[in-house]
Amino acid sequence: MKTDQESALSRDPSGEARNANALAAPPPRATYRLQFHAGFTFDDAVAILPYLARLGISHVYASPVQTARPGSTHGYDIVDHTRINPELGGEEGFLRLSDALKQHGLGLILDIVPNHMGIGGADNAWWLSVIEWGQLSPHAIAFDIDWERLGANGKLVLPFLGKRYGDALEEGELTLKRDESGGGFSIWHFEHRFPISPLSYPILLDRVLVLVADHERPDYRELLAISSRLRALSDNPSGASPDGLVAECEMLKQRLEQVFAESPELAEATERALDLVNGAEGIRESFDTLHRILEMQSYRLANWRVAASDINYRRFFDINTLAGVRVEEPEVFERTHALILDLVRAGRIQGLRIDHIDGLADPEGYVRELQAQVGPGFYILVEKILGHGETLRPWPISGTTGYEVLNLIDGILLDRAGAAAIEESYREITRQQDGFEELLRRAKRETLHASFASELEVLVSDLARLAHGDRRSRDYTVHAMRQVLTEIIERLPVYRSYISNEPSPEDRTLIEETVAAAIAGTPMPDTSLHRFVAALLLGEADRMMTAPPPAEHLARFRRRFQQLSGPVTAKSLEDTLFYRYGPLLALNEVGGEPNHHGVSAEAFHAANAQRHRDWPHAMIATATHDTKRGEDGRARLLSLTEMPQRWAEASSRWHALSLELAPDRTRPDANDRQLILQQMLASWPVELLESDDAPQLDAFRERMQGWVEKALREAKRKTSWINPQEAYEQAAKYLIAGALAAGSSFLETYRPLARDLAQRGMVRGLSRTALKLTLPGVPDVYQGTEFWDLSLVDPDNRRAVDYDARARALDDDAHAAALLATWPDGRIKQRIMTALLADRAASPDLYAEGSYEPLELRGERSVDLFGFERRVGAEALLVIATRIAGGEAAAALPLGPHWEGVVLPMTGEWEDVLTGRRIIAGDAGLSVADALAVLPVAALRQR
């Protein structure tokens, strides 16, 4: 196993930088993430641009702006790539924002979603076309649908029914209606629309003709002609080209719409015919016609639970309403990116953030094509989770969105020995014996066979097709294939491999080591199938087969394997295990690995030096829309590592107290009670640190109860989204209500600990803020986090931000010492941010290109500090930050006296960017006690 330092120093054998991508324009100095939705539109953003400009950012970093599902609060469920979301202000609103950004000297980085689209409902025209026409649809190429899936019978399986199909049909929940426009007909199931093929219209139209029965009427004759032509096309669909068939039917639908518009009698007769076709509840036979119509379609309606095993379109994770897009097809790429590319070429977008890059069939091919379209050196980031020791591939991009830096910074801000002790006490309290790796493998196994059983079966089918086509491999059974693929995927240490043609050295090592681990852990007596799978993935099947398998089949197996491992890992780790396993919730963060208790100073510096060398313009994030809890809430929990014994006692006391607060046997178990306590301490509002405040307490209680429902369902231990156990959930909410009741024994007992953690967390929060703004990379500020961020997981972290208060705080010219004295209001965090952003603006080359070197701190307590130097030419910046205040020191501010005797071997005169203080370093060196006399962090510029 690699040490932290070895992992951090991963590089090409030559030692050269892995990324040689030169930017065509200066990189962003700093970004500010905005989440757009109907409650925060483009015009709302325009209103706060003066504040953002004064704060010191260079670019707004926007959530997706293409048309999403109505009411979407995040924008990742795009239903129309060709339009800007009208709920946000549409094209006109976007242009107003774009013009305003330019007026304030700001750029725009836009989040785009190439992997999937929002489906279901009635608002995705492409998807509705596929439902209506199946493989004949001009948009069928856009979606990753396996029409040959065994059991699907060539149909698109649509798992959107709340009941089993037969029950939904006979209880009148499937209703055939005439479309309001377009002359067509659709089946409706509540908000979901399922168009029917025009080739099945004659079943209905013939009934209309019988009801009217007037052969002399022109409208009757026109309806008869339309029905007859549709029947002829239905009887011989191969008689026309697919495009011609669809085009002619669309023309017939227009004629049909005109008939209805001009003939109220026919329209009324059609409604009566629809009533007959839709059946009468209690008379089963009355639904036969509607069933027959549905059986004629290119789709099969099914209960939502069917998705886990029978679905045949690729999804985003296990979300039925997000369908995978085949962006690897040039035609699909052009359709989905035309609007964005036009905006880039018009100079209205200066950077792109690619959502869920690991979901794509060929991530490298995609970013190469995108970079070619926007021009060389355009600023592109990818959302990519790097596993422990994994390095980003040398793609033509500027880096990731920064989760690895988030965990690196958090990792240096904890006491590693204290974290290990906390894990031991957690195991004693919860009686958890299994290690993290075993728990993760178990979660992956559960996820594969529950949420992704359908995708696994498709992969098994692909493998069977390859194996059974050759005499040397045909005896491998489907049962064995399912087990072997499960064992390999559950042991994959990263999200996915990136094999397209020839495997890279990284991919070869990854597959070989993963398969070796699977072989070592399998109960199967014959492990040749494991090696056969490895050979297929690595393109070495000829070693185990008499002839190479069909290239198309091999490529499909490899692609599906890689597109499955990533979602399984993400769902198992981020959306399952992070809610099950909780020694220290601060480590349960996106991109984090809770079994690694922080990083050493050596590994921290090595990782930053590597990022400066390889990805100097990658993003540095400390909070995002996807993080599990606010950055300053995590800082509080990191502070627990300073007091493992005190925390063990507090945990034991909580478990005893919880028996009083929730005496019923259905109360949450010891593990879930431990998670609840940590989250309450992490998000404890600053307004409640000294005393109860009824409105604040009520709001906090409501937020915590919303959080616990989501947390317990994600964990899938005692309840879940697909099988909610309300009694257990209510017990957890009851416990929280008792703890957060005014004057409760919990508040009285734990308020001193909450105050202590809040102040220690503040120290870490200020250090984190300074690090984010001075380490190599582009710092990102998530909306509102310039003040303290104590958010819970989404949707809590998308609450409205009080920008008026933040703007007023910028007008306060109080000294940093005064702001530190009133730190609960958050202004000191904003002050550090604005000071460093101003310095970044004054010296952009220093921060964008400056070298990175660790500082050698000397003295008895120097291990609790760390520092580094950034230098370019004659400019230098020294950063000294507090890791651990130590003992009772954090209770007394400022911390300067605590560092008496710690020195930095530097000479000369320096000025602290954060306070404006001048510091003279004499022959004995620079006194850290002097540098940190006001704040727990210093950013020194040589004068």
Protein Blocks (a to p, Z undefined) as FASTA:
>chain_A
ZZfklmmmgccfklpafblcdcfbdcdfbdcdddddfklcfklmmmmmmmmmmnopabdc
dddfbdcdehianlpacfbfkbccfknnpjmlmmmmmmmmmmnopacdddddfkbcceeh
jlbfklmmmmmnommlmklmmpccdfkbghklopacddfbfbdfklmmmnopaccdddfb
hjiacddehjbccdddfklmmmmmmmmmmmnopakbmklmmmmmmmmmmmmmmmmmmlpc
fklmmmmmmmmmmmmmmmmmmmmklmmmmmmmmmmmnopehiaklmmmmmmmmmmpcbdc
ddfklmmmmgccdcehjafklccddfkbmklmmmmmmmmmmmmmnopagbdcdehkllpm
blmlmmmmmmmmnoghiacdddddddehiacddddbfbdehlmmmmmmmmmmccfklmmm
mmmmmmmmnopabdfklmmmmmmmmmmmmmmmmmmmmmmmmmmmmmmmpfklmmpcfklm
mmmmmmmmmmmcbfbdcdfklccfklmmmmmmmmmmmmmmpcbfblklmmmmmmmmnopm
mmmccbdcdfklmmmmmmmmmmmmmmmmmmmmmmmmmmmpcfblmlmcghiafklgcjaf
klmmmmmmmmmmmmmmbccdfbdfkbfbdfklmmmmmmmmmmmmlmmmmmmmmmmmmmmm
mmcfkbccfklmmmmmmmmmmmocfklmmbccfklmmmmmmmmmmmmmmmmmmnommgcf
klccfklmmmmmmmmmmmmgghiaklmmmmmmmmmmmmmmmmmmmmmmmmmmmmgcjddd
dehilpccfbdcdfklmcccdfklmmmmmmpccdfklmmmmmmnommmmmmmmmmmmmmm
mmmmlmmmoccdddddedjklmmgccddddehjbccdddddfbgopjllmpccfklmmgo
iacddedjdddfknopacdddfkopcfklmmmmbmcdcdddZZ
